[in-house]
Amino acid sequence: MNEKKEKEYANVKIPTALAKKIKKRIEGTEFTSISSYVTYILGEILSDAEEKTEETFTKEDEEKVKNRLRALGYLD
C-alpha cells in the first residue's frame, strides 16, 4: 500500500503589497508560488540564526580575547 504523507500547513497573512513584490521577484524562477518562496526564505533565515547561536567560544578563544583586552588596558 502506498500512503502519501500529508504535510501540515499554517496560514500566514502578509500585506498585499508585499505579496505583489514577491510575485514579481519569483517570476522566471523555480518557485511556483509565493508560499513556496516565503517558506524557503524563512527556512534559510532560521537555519542561519540557529547556526549563529550554536557558535561558542572555546576556552582557548576566550583566553585570547582576555589577553587582548588586558593588553589594551580593559582588564587587570
Summary of the structure (lengths in Angstrom):
residues: 76
radius of gyration: 22.7
end to end distance: 71.2
largest distance: 71.5
contacts: 113
relative contact order: 0.06
helix: 59%
strand: 0%
